[in-house]
Amino acid sequence: MPHLTAEQHDRSAAVLLGLACGDALGTSYEFGAPLPEGSPVSMQGGGWVNWAPGEWTNDTSMVVPIALAAAAGRDLLDESVLDDIVAQWVEWAKSAPYVGIQLGAVLSRTEPMAAAVRLVARRHHDRDGRSAGNGSLLRTAAVALACLDDPATLAEAARTISGLTHYERDAGDACVLWGLAIRHAVLEGELDLRIGLGALPADRGDLWSARLGEAERKRPSEFPRNRWSVQALQGAWSSITHAGATEAGATDAGQFRLALEAAVRGGGDTGSVAAIAGGLLAARWGMAAIPGPWRRIVHGWPGLRGADLVRLAVVATRDRWAGRGAETRTVPLRVLRLVS
């Protein structure tokens, strides 16, 4: 399997950082009403949890154990690997300032093992009648990087890891679509959230095509139920579409910032929606599109900074694309320079 090109390498390296920047940007505005068009948006921290400026939330924190497993070359479909990931989530949740409603309900009531968490997630779904919150969506970014060379495995792993904590099909579908869109953006330099429709069950493709069409017609503020994975993904795609990032001839100049600011102005779960947009846009535009001030201050559990996320992304991608046992290559200096 050949190595990534320099451009693909740059785009893959930016994915986790772009996600984290969107997450941290939204913290000050989470669960508030939509903001008027043109309202200033900044990475100032605060919010109802009183986050530090640039601090990411549970959305990015839950990505880290998956990225660490991928960087170690481990199989994300192996039950023992999933056990280790779940154990890290459970330990993190004990002291996290915010875990999320559904995630908290699942992770606090079980042994730190994949099978046990799945069982609690199923019971949670059976009791409440729904379990498609957006908590499983963001962590799919690391799955996409680990499976750039294998879209079928990417789709399977995305749905499997989503199903650890979110039983409902909507959550798994959203993870498959977003993961395959990240892969496509990294490899082809194109934004196309429909690229994964064929990987969904036969009875789901038309439904999701209509949902994406709705996102392209409406503004982010018109998806107020964005704690739900469907409207979180719709809100993110709406913000990308209305920032002009999908138009022919669009460039990276300003597209990343414009889309993430639009996502935040949409209100509701602003951190999650902006993080979804940020991960996908970073996969398309690469490191240079992420504003320097955001790159320099972003940080979070477990004591990581932006440069650490870049290294994780590079190593996770390298090991899977070049094959296990491939010669270790250092992170390109031009990538590290952008986050220093």
N, C-alpha and C positions, 0 to 999 in steps of 0.2 A: 504494500500500500504506500503510495508516495506521500511525502510530507506536504503540509499545507503551503500554499504560496505565502509570500510576505504579507499580502493584503488580507488573506484569510486568517493568517496568524494574528494580525493586528485586530481584526474584528472579533475573533474568538477570545482574545485576551481581555477585551473590554466588557464582555457580557456581564459578569458578576459585579464589576464596578458600576456599570450603568444601572443595574438593578438596585444596588445599594444607594446610589445617589438619588434615584427616584424615591426610594423608601424614606431616606433622611429628609428629603425636601418636603414630603407630605406630612411629617410629624406635627408641625405647628398648626395644621389646619384640619386634622383628622376629626371626623364625625360632626363637622360643622356644616352650615348651609352653603350652597354654591356662592361663589364670589362673582361680582360683576366683571364683564369683559374688560381687560386692561388693568385689573387690580394687580398691584405688585406682589410677587411671590418670592420668598427668599428662604434659604436654608438656615433658619435662625433658632431652631430648637424650640423648646417649650411644649406647648400643647397640654393636653389633659394629664399626661404622664410626666410632664416636665423633662423631656428629653434634652440632652446637651446638643448644642449646634453641631450638625453633621452626624449625629448618632443614629444608627439604623435600628430597626425594630425587630420583632419576631419574624417578619417576612424574610429578611436576609439571614438572621441567625439560624433559621431552620435549613437554609441552603448549605451552610458550612459543613456539617457532618457528611452530607452527600458528596460535596466537593472533595473533602478529605479522603473519602473512600475511593472516589474516582482517581484522585491524584496518586493514590497508592496502587492503582491498577487493579482494584478489586471489582468483582462482578456484582453489579447492582441488582441482579435478579437472584443472587445467592441468599438463602434464608439466614445464614450466619452473618452475612454482611448487613442485612436488614436489621437483625438483632442488635448489632453494634450501633447502627444509626439511631434506632429507637432508644437505646440506652442513653445515648448522648442527648437526645431530645428530652427524655424524662429528667435527666440531671439538670439540663438547662432550665426547664420549666420550674424547678423548685425555687429558683431565685430570680427569674426573669421579671422585669417590671410589668410586662403585659404579655400574655400568651395567646389570647384569643378565646372567644367563647367556646367554640366547638373543640378546639385543640386542648384547651384547659380541661374540658369535661372528659376528654378521652385520655389524655396523658396522666391525669392525676388519679385515675381509678384503675390502674393496672400494673402488672409486673412489667419491667423494661424489656419486653421481648416482642418481636413482630407478631407472632400468633396471638398473643394476649391482647395487644393493641387492636388488631383487626377485629377480634371478638367484641371488644368494648365499643368500637366504632359501629359495628353492625347493630348492637343493642341500642346504641344512641340513636341510630337511624330508625329502627323499628319503634322506638318510644316516641320520637318527635315527628316522624314522618318525612323528615328532610335531613340532608347532611352534605349539602353542596356548597358550604361556605368557601371562601377564596383561599383558605389557609394552606391548601395543598398545591395551589397553582404556582406560587412563586418559587418553590423549591425545585421545580422542573428545569430551571435554567442549568443547574449542574448536571442533570440527566442528559440534556441536549449536548453539552460539551463532551460528556463521556461517550456519546454514541454518534458522533458526527459521521462516522463511516458506515453506520448501520441504521437506517431509518426504521426498519421493522422492530429491532431491539429497542430503539428509542421509544417508540410508541408503547411497546409492552412494558418497559421499565417505568415510563411516565405514569401509566395507568396503575401499575402494581404499587408504586410508592405513594401515589395519591390514595389508593385504597387502604393503606395502613391506617389512616385516620379519617378518611372521607369515603363513605360507602356509596353514595349516590352517583349515578352515571354522569350527570352533568359535570361534576368535578373532574372525573377521569377524562371525559371528552375535552374539556377546556385545557387540561394538561397536555394531552396529545397534540391539539392544534397549536398551542403556544410553543411547545417543544420543537415540533417539526418546522414551525415558522422561524424559530431561532436558527435551527440547522440550515435552512434554506438561505437565510440572510447572511450567515457566515460564509457559506460555500459559494453562493451565487451573487451576493451583493444586491439582493432584491427583498423588498418587503411584500409578503404575500401570506396573509393569515389563512387563505383558502387552500394552501398547498397540502394541508393535512386532511382535508375532507375525505379523501379516499381511504384513509386509515381508520375512519370511524365505522362502527357497525352500519350495515346497509340501511337501517331504518332511522339513522341519525343525521346523515349527510344533508338532506334537504332542510331539516330543521335548523341546523347550524349555518347553512348558507343564508337562510332568511335572517337569522340573528345577526350575522355579519353585515348583511345589507342594511339592516336597521341601524347598526352602529355607524355606517358610512353616511346615512341620511341625517342622523340626530347628533346633538351636542352631548358632551360628557355629562352635563347636568341633568340630562333626560334619562339617566340610568341611576336613579337614587338608591336602588337596592343593591349597591355595589359591594356589599359584604358577601353576596351570592356570587359564585364563581362565574356564572354566565354574564351578569351585568358588570362585574369587574373587568372581564375580558372585553366586553362591548365598550365600556367607558374608555379603556386604554386604546382600543382600535379607533374609536371616535376621535380621541385627542390626537393620535398620529395622523389620521385622515385630514382633520381640519387644520393641522399645522402644515399641510401640503407635502408631507414627507413621502407620500406614495405617488406623487405626480411625476410625470415624465420630465426629466431635466432638473429635478430637485437635487440640491447639494446638501452636504452635512452642515454648512454654515447656518447656525441658529436653529436647525430643525430639532435637535435634541432638546434644547432649552425650551423652545416654543411648545413642543408637544407635552413636556412634563409640566410646564406651567398651566397649560390648558387642562391637564388631568387634575391638577390640584384645585383649580377653580371650579371643577365640577362638583366638589363637596363630597361629603360622606367619608368613605374609607380612602382618603386621599393618598396615604402612603402606599397602600397595596396597588391602587390603579396606576399611580406614577411609577412604581417599581416595575409593573408589568410592561408599561410603555418603555421604560428606561432600558430594561434588558433586551427587548427586541430592537430598539433603535440603536443601541450600542453594537448589537450583532450586525447591523447594516452599515453603520458609519464608522465604527472603530473608535480608538482612543481619543483622537483629536477632537471629536465632536463633544466630548464631555467637558464642561467648563472647568478650567483649572482651579478656581477657588473651591468648587465642590470636591474635586479629586483630592485636594490637599487636606480637607478637614473630615472627610467621611470616616467613620470608625464604628466599632461595636463589638458585641460578644463574638468570640471569647478573647478579647484584647487585641483585635486585628485592626488594621488600617487599609486604605485603598490599595496600597502596593501589595499587601498580602493577598487580597482577592485576585489581583492580576496574576500573581505567581501561582496561586491555586488553579486558576483557569488555564494558564499555559501548561502546567504540568499535567492536569487532567486531560487536556486535549492531546498533548504530545503522546502520552502513554497509549491512548486508545487509537490514535490515528496511525502512529508509526509502528504499533505492535508492542506487545510486552517484550521486555528485554532489549528494546531499542536503545541505541546510544543516547545517554542523557545530554540534552542541549540546554544551555543557559537561556534565561529570559533575555530577549533582545534589549540592548541598552536603550534604544529609542523608545521602547515601551516603558521601561522603568523611569526614564527621564520625564515622561508625561505625568507620572504620579508622585514624583519626588518634590 
